[in-house]
Amino acid sequence: MTRWRRPRLRVTSDAEQERHASWIELFFDLVFVIVVATLSNTLKVNLSFVGFLEFAALFVPCWWTWVLVTFYADRYDVDDVIHRLLILSGMLAVIFLAANIHNAFGAGAIGFTLSYVVVRSIVLMLYMRAARHVDVAWANFKLYLTSYVPSTSLWLVSIITPQPIRYVFWAVAMVIELLTPILGSRAFAKTPVHPSHLPERFGLLTLIVLGEEVVSVATATSSTNWNLITTFAAVEGFAIAACLWWLYFNFQETSIVIRDIRSVHIYNYGHLPIIMGLTLVAVGIQQTIYEASHRFLWVGTRWALCGGVALYMSSIGVIWVAGCRRRLSGLLIGAVALALSLAIAGGSLPPLAILSILLAMLMCKVSIDIFRLKN
């Protein structure tokens, strides 16, 4: 790290060299431990249909802040004092964002909105700085500015807008932001992503969310009586998390092909339901351990657990088919169908039975993947 260095494009020749996340990128990821934990805790207290909608509505902008910073760092090579100060400022804004998640649909709406706008403004400054020194970066900066102005205006106007119109403004602003990279594919194609760095960054974010599942097991078991049923539920909950980890990183190692801007979009947007599904599973596992001694799982817990697994598995399948251009396996389709069936019609099954069925299905998928590995 130097005191000052001009941003430079990670040119195509650099793509031939393996690259790893920088220390500032890893430090930036730490604040999303707080974000994921806060989103999970917010859902736990309201496992209803409205609660799931609010969780999804808050999850998307939180995830998008991580995506914005990650893609900038992937495209531009700079690590000096100015860059670090901007990233650290963004981290502080994300902390305030997380602090307002639990009450974002109430008194915390202003704090949530302003924190999100600050993060986006910092990313704009990063692109502005890159545009001063890299010719092709002007296209990225102009495209980002084109979406920044209308979406930020909607976010700021929403502060003085009554409910529920406020949330309509949030939704329209997010649609503008999410569509911008797709509509501006030609501009972004001039600044290619790094084929080894990007999967690593998404893999690290996935590990953060999987870590929340492990924490959920530990938290639930530490606050319940250690009986045989609870112990079995904790063991199976951890085993489910381990299977999800195994499937994801086997998928990363054997199936990821980032060849053009289309595959970048598929990989990027496909991870939104993957990360969201894993967060749902973390909530579902913890609540299932709490309810392990009950006759049945509460419907909200069942949907978080089984629906999360279904969302996660189906998202991997979509990336597999669209990104790798291969056929979807019947086993994966069956796994998604089984998880959805448990979410819809598993109300008469005991908690341990649901955990056992999900675990058996995931272990079957992992075993087949291991069998198919080449020596």
C-alpha positions as CSV (number, residue, x, y, z in Angstrom):
1,M,0.0,0.0,0.0
2,T,1.3,3.5,-0.9
3,R,0.0,6.9,0.2
4,W,-1.4,7.6,-3.2
5,R,-1.7,5.6,-6.4
6,R,-3.8,6.1,-9.5
7,P,-6.6,3.6,-10.0
8,R,-5.9,1.3,-12.9
9,L,-8.0,-1.2,-14.8
10,R,-7.4,-4.9,-14.2
11,V,-6.7,-5.6,-17.9
12,T,-7.3,-8.9,-19.6
13,S,-3.7,-10.0,-19.2
14,D,-4.1,-9.8,-15.4
15,A,-6.9,-12.3,-15.7
16,E,-4.4,-15.0,-16.4
17,Q,-2.9,-14.6,-13.0
18,E,-4.7,-15.8,-9.9
19,R,-5.7,-13.0,-7.6
20,H,-7.0,-13.0,-4.0
21,A,-9.1,-10.6,-2.0
22,S,-7.2,-7.7,-0.4
23,W,-7.1,-7.1,3.3
24,I,-9.4,-4.1,3.0
25,E,-11.9,-6.3,1.1
26,L,-11.8,-8.9,3.8
27,F,-12.2,-6.2,6.5
28,F,-15.2,-4.8,4.6
29,D,-16.9,-8.2,4.6
30,L,-16.8,-8.2,8.4
31,V,-19.6,-5.6,8.6
32,F,-21.9,-8.0,6.7
33,V,-21.6,-10.4,9.6
34,I,-23.6,-7.8,11.5
35,V,-26.0,-7.2,8.6
36,V,-26.8,-10.9,8.1
37,A,-27.2,-11.4,11.9
38,T,-29.5,-8.4,12.2
39,L,-31.6,-9.5,9.2
40,S,-31.9,-13.0,10.7
41,N,-32.9,-11.7,14.1
42,T,-35.5,-9.4,12.5
43,L,-37.1,-12.3,10.7
44,K,-37.1,-14.5,13.8
45,V,-39.4,-12.2,15.7
46,N,-41.9,-12.1,12.8
47,L,-42.1,-15.4,11.0
48,S,-45.2,-14.5,9.2
49,F,-46.1,-13.8,5.6
50,V,-45.6,-10.0,6.2
51,G,-42.3,-10.8,8.0
52,F,-41.0,-12.7,5.1
53,L,-41.9,-9.9,2.7
54,E,-40.2,-7.3,4.9
55,F,-37.1,-9.5,5.3
56,A,-36.8,-9.8,1.5
57,A,-37.4,-6.1,1.0
58,L,-34.5,-5.2,3.4
59,F,-32.3,-8.0,2.2
60,V,-32.0,-6.8,-1.4
61,P,-30.6,-3.3,-0.7
62,C,-28.2,-4.7,2.0
63,W,-26.9,-7.3,-0.5
64,W,-26.7,-4.7,-3.2
65,T,-24.3,-2.5,-1.2
66,W,-21.9,-5.5,-1.0
67,V,-22.2,-6.1,-4.7
68,L,-21.5,-2.5,-5.6
69,V,-18.2,-2.3,-3.6
70,T,-17.2,-5.8,-4.7
71,F,-17.5,-5.2,-8.4
72,Y,-15.7,-1.9,-8.2
73,A,-12.8,-3.7,-6.4
74,D,-12.8,-6.5,-8.9
75,R,-12.6,-4.1,-11.9
76,Y,-10.1,-1.5,-10.6
77,D,-6.7,-2.1,-9.0
78,V,-6.1,0.5,-6.3
79,D,-5.0,0.3,-2.7
80,D,-3.9,3.6,-1.3
81,V,-4.9,5.9,1.6
82,I,-7.8,7.6,-0.3
83,H,-9.2,4.2,-1.3
84,R,-9.0,2.8,2.2
85,L,-10.5,5.8,3.8
86,L,-13.5,5.7,1.4
87,I,-14.0,1.9,2.0
88,L,-13.8,2.5,5.8
89,S,-16.3,5.2,5.5
90,G,-18.6,2.8,3.6
91,M,-18.1,0.3,6.3
92,L,-19.3,2.8,8.9
93,A,-22.4,3.6,6.8
94,V,-23.2,-0.2,6.5
95,I,-23.0,-0.5,10.3
96,F,-25.6,2.3,10.6
97,L,-27.6,0.5,7.9
98,A,-27.6,-2.7,10.0
99,A,-28.4,-0.7,13.1
100,N,-31.7,0.5,11.5
101,I,-32.8,-2.8,10.0
102,H,-34.9,-4.0,12.9
103,N,-37.0,-0.9,12.7
104,A,-36.7,0.0,9.0
105,F,-40.4,-0.1,8.5
106,G,-41.0,2.2,11.5
107,A,-38.9,4.9,13.1
108,G,-35.7,3.6,11.7
109,A,-36.8,4.2,8.1
110,I,-34.9,7.6,7.9
111,G,-31.7,6.1,9.3
112,F,-31.9,3.1,7.0
113,T,-32.5,5.3,3.9
114,L,-29.7,7.8,4.7
115,S,-27.2,5.0,5.4
116,Y,-28.0,3.3,2.2
117,V,-27.7,6.6,0.2
118,V,-24.3,7.3,1.9
119,V,-23.0,3.9,0.8
120,R,-24.1,4.4,-2.8
121,S,-22.5,7.9,-2.7
122,I,-19.2,6.5,-1.6
123,V,-19.3,4.0,-4.5
124,L,-20.0,6.9,-6.9
125,M,-16.9,8.7,-5.6
126,L,-14.9,5.6,-6.2
127,Y,-16.1,5.4,-9.8
128,M,-15.5,9.1,-10.2
129,R,-11.9,8.8,-9.1
130,A,-11.3,5.8,-11.4
131,A,-12.8,7.8,-14.3
132,R,-10.2,10.5,-13.9
133,H,-7.4,8.1,-14.5
134,V,-8.8,5.3,-16.7
135,D,-10.4,6.1,-20.0
136,V,-12.8,3.2,-20.2
137,A,-13.9,3.9,-16.6
138,W,-15.9,6.9,-17.9
139,A,-18.5,4.6,-19.3
140,N,-18.9,2.9,-15.9
141,F,-19.1,6.2,-14.1
142,K,-21.7,7.7,-16.5
143,L,-23.8,4.6,-16.3
144,Y,-23.7,4.5,-12.5
145,L,-24.5,8.2,-12.4
146,T,-27.4,7.7,-14.7
147,S,-29.0,5.3,-12.2
148,Y,-27.7,7.1,-9.1
149,V,-29.6,10.3,-9.7
150,P,-33.2,9.0,-10.1
151,S,-32.8,6.1,-7.6
152,T,-31.2,8.3,-4.9
153,S,-33.8,11.0,-5.5
154,L,-36.5,8.4,-4.8
155,W,-34.8,7.2,-1.7
156,L,-34.5,10.7,-0.3
157,V,-38.0,11.7,-1.2
158,S,-39.3,8.6,0.5
159,I,-38.1,10.1,3.8
160,I,-40.9,12.6,3.7
161,T,-43.4,10.3,2.1
162,P,-46.1,8.5,4.2
163,Q,-46.5,4.8,4.3
164,P,-47.1,2.7,2.3
165,I,-46.2,5.0,-0.7
166,R,-42.7,5.2,0.8
167,Y,-42.1,1.5,0.1
168,V,-43.3,1.9,-3.5
169,F,-40.5,4.5,-3.9
170,W,-38.0,2.0,-2.4
171,A,-39.1,-0.7,-4.7
172,V,-38.9,1.5,-7.9
173,A,-35.5,2.8,-6.8
174,M,-34.2,-0.8,-6.3
175,V,-35.6,-1.9,-9.7
176,I,-33.7,1.0,-11.4
177,E,-30.5,0.0,-9.6
178,L,-30.8,-3.7,-10.3
179,L,-31.6,-3.2,-14.0
180,T,-28.7,-0.7,-14.6
181,P,-25.9,-3.3,-15.0
182,I,-28.1,-5.4,-17.4
183,L,-29.1,-2.4,-19.5
184,G,-25.6,-1.1,-19.5
185,S,-24.0,-4.5,-20.4
186,R,-22.0,-3.0,-23.3
187,A,-20.4,-0.4,-21.1
188,F,-19.5,-2.9,-18.3
189,A,-18.1,-5.4,-20.8
190,K,-15.3,-2.9,-21.5
191,T,-14.1,-3.5,-17.9
192,P,-14.0,-7.3,-17.6
193,V,-14.2,-9.0,-14.2
194,H,-11.4,-11.2,-12.8
195,P,-12.3,-14.9,-13.3
196,S,-10.7,-16.0,-10.0
197,H,-11.3,-13.0,-7.8
198,L,-15.0,-12.7,-8.3
199,P,-15.9,-16.4,-7.3
200,E,-13.7,-16.0,-4.3
201,R,-15.5,-12.9,-3.2
202,F,-18.9,-14.5,-3.5
203,G,-17.6,-17.6,-1.8
204,L,-16.5,-15.5,1.2
205,L,-19.9,-13.9,1.4
206,T,-21.5,-17.3,1.3
207,L,-19.2,-18.5,4.1
208,I,-20.4,-15.5,6.2
209,V,-24.0,-16.6,5.8
210,L,-23.1,-20.3,6.4
211,G,-21.4,-19.1,9.6
212,E,-24.7,-17.6,10.7
213,E,-26.1,-21.2,10.4
214,V,-23.4,-22.5,12.7
215,V,-24.0,-19.7,15.1
216,S,-27.7,-20.5,15.0
217,V,-27.0,-24.1,16.1
218,A,-24.8,-22.9,18.9
219,T,-27.2,-20.2,20.1
220,A,-30.2,-22.5,20.1
221,T,-28.5,-25.3,22.0
222,S,-27.0,-23.0,24.6
223,S,-30.4,-21.7,25.5
224,T,-32.3,-25.0,25.6
225,N,-32.3,-28.0,27.9
226,W,-29.8,-30.6,26.8
227,N,-32.2,-33.5,26.2
228,L,-31.9,-36.2,23.5
229,I,-34.4,-34.6,21.1
230,T,-32.7,-31.2,21.2
231,T,-29.2,-32.9,20.8
232,F,-30.4,-34.8,17.7
233,A,-31.9,-31.6,16.3
234,A,-28.7,-29.7,16.8
235,V,-26.6,-32.4,15.2
236,E,-28.9,-32.6,12.2
237,G,-29.0,-28.8,11.9
238,F,-25.2,-28.6,11.8
239,A,-25.1,-31.5,9.3
240,I,-27.6,-29.7,7.0
241,A,-25.3,-26.6,7.1
242,A,-22.3,-28.8,6.3
243,C,-24.1,-30.3,3.3
244,L,-25.1,-26.9,2.0
245,W,-21.4,-25.8,2.4
246,W,-20.3,-28.9,0.5
247,L,-22.7,-28.5,-2.3
248,Y,-21.9,-24.8,-2.8
249,F,-18.1,-25.1,-3.0
250,N,-18.3,-28.2,-5.1
251,F,-20.5,-26.2,-7.4
252,Q,-18.0,-23.3,-7.3
253,E,-15.1,-25.6,-8.2
254,T,-16.7,-27.7,-10.9
255,S,-19.4,-25.6,-12.5
256,I,-18.5,-21.9,-12.6
257,V,-17.6,-20.5,-16.0
258,I,-17.4,-16.7,-16.3
259,R,-16.8,-16.2,-19.9
260,D,-18.7,-13.0,-20.8
261,I,-20.9,-10.2,-19.4
262,R,-24.0,-12.5,-19.6
263,S,-22.4,-15.1,-17.4
264,V,-21.4,-12.4,-15.0
265,H,-25.0,-11.2,-14.7
266,I,-26.2,-14.8,-14.2
267,Y,-23.6,-15.4,-11.5
268,N,-24.2,-12.1,-9.7
269,Y,-28.0,-12.1,-9.6
270,G,-28.2,-15.8,-9.1
271,H,-26.4,-15.4,-5.8
272,L,-29.1,-13.1,-4.4
273,P,-31.5,-16.0,-3.8
274,I,-28.6,-18.3,-2.8
275,I,-27.6,-16.0,0.0
276,M,-31.2,-15.2,0.9
277,G,-32.0,-18.9,1.0
278,L,-29.0,-19.7,3.3
279,T,-30.1,-16.9,5.7
280,L,-33.6,-18.4,5.8
281,V,-32.2,-21.8,6.6
282,A,-30.1,-20.3,9.4
283,V,-33.3,-18.9,10.9
284,G,-35.2,-22.2,10.3
285,I,-32.5,-24.3,11.9
286,Q,-32.4,-22.2,15.1
287,Q,-36.2,-22.1,15.4
288,T,-36.5,-25.9,14.7
289,I,-34.1,-26.6,17.6
290,Y,-36.2,-24.5,19.9
291,E,-39.3,-26.4,18.7
292,A,-37.7,-29.8,18.6
293,S,-39.8,-31.2,21.4
294,H,-43.1,-29.9,19.9
295,R,-45.4,-32.2,18.0
296,F,-45.2,-30.1,14.9
297,L,-43.1,-27.3,13.4
298,W,-44.8,-23.9,13.4
299,V,-45.6,-22.9,9.8
300,G,-43.3,-20.0,9.8
301,T,-40.4,-22.1,10.9
302,R,-41.2,-24.8,8.4
303,W,-41.2,-22.3,5.5
304,A,-37.9,-20.7,6.7
305,L,-36.2,-24.1,6.9
306,C,-37.7,-26.0,3.9
307,G,-38.4,-22.9,1.8
308,G,-34.8,-21.7,2.3
309,V,-33.4,-25.1,1.2
310,A,-35.6,-25.1,-1.9
311,L,-34.6,-21.5,-2.8
312,Y,-31.0,-22.3,-2.3
313,M,-31.0,-25.5,-4.4
314,S,-33.1,-24.0,-7.2
315,S,-30.8,-21.0,-7.5
316,I,-27.8,-23.2,-7.9
317,G,-29.7,-25.1,-10.6
318,V,-30.5,-21.9,-12.4
319,I,-26.9,-20.8,-12.5
320,W,-25.9,-24.3,-13.6
321,V,-28.2,-24.3,-16.5
322,A,-28.0,-20.6,-17.6
323,G,-24.3,-20.1,-16.9
324,C,-22.8,-23.4,-17.7
325,R,-25.3,-24.3,-20.4
326,R,-25.9,-27.8,-19.1
327,R,-29.1,-29.8,-18.4
328,L,-30.6,-29.6,-14.9
329,S,-30.3,-33.0,-13.1
330,G,-33.4,-34.9,-12.1
331,L,-31.9,-35.2,-8.6
332,L,-31.7,-31.5,-8.1
333,I,-35.3,-31.0,-9.4
334,G,-36.4,-33.8,-7.0
335,A,-34.6,-32.1,-4.1
336,V,-36.3,-28.8,-4.7
337,A,-39.7,-30.5,-5.1
338,L,-39.2,-32.4,-1.8
339,A,-38.2,-29.3,0.2
340,L,-41.2,-27.4,-1.2
341,S,-43.5,-30.3,-0.4
342,L,-42.3,-30.3,3.2
343,A,-42.9,-26.5,3.4
344,I,-46.4,-26.8,2.0
345,A,-47.6,-30.1,3.4
346,G,-45.3,-30.9,6.3
347,G,-47.5,-29.6,9.0
348,S,-48.3,-33.0,10.4
349,L,-44.7,-34.1,10.7
350,P,-42.6,-33.8,13.9
351,P,-39.6,-31.4,13.7
352,L,-37.0,-34.2,13.8
353,A,-38.7,-35.9,10.9
354,I,-38.5,-32.8,8.8
355,L,-34.9,-32.3,9.7
356,S,-34.1,-36.0,8.9
357,I,-35.8,-35.9,5.5
358,L,-34.0,-32.7,4.5
359,L,-30.7,-34.1,5.7
360,A,-31.1,-37.4,4.0
361,M,-31.9,-35.6,0.7
362,L,-28.9,-33.4,1.0
363,M,-26.6,-36.2,2.0
364,C,-27.8,-38.1,-1.1
365,K,-27.0,-35.2,-3.3
366,V,-23.5,-34.8,-1.7
367,S,-22.8,-38.5,-2.0
368,I,-23.7,-38.6,-5.7
369,D,-21.5,-35.5,-6.3
370,I,-18.6,-37.3,-4.6
371,F,-19.2,-40.4,-6.7
372,R,-19.1,-38.4,-9.9
373,L,-15.8,-36.7,-9.0
374,K,-12.9,-37.7,-11.2
375,N,-9.8,-39.2,-9.5
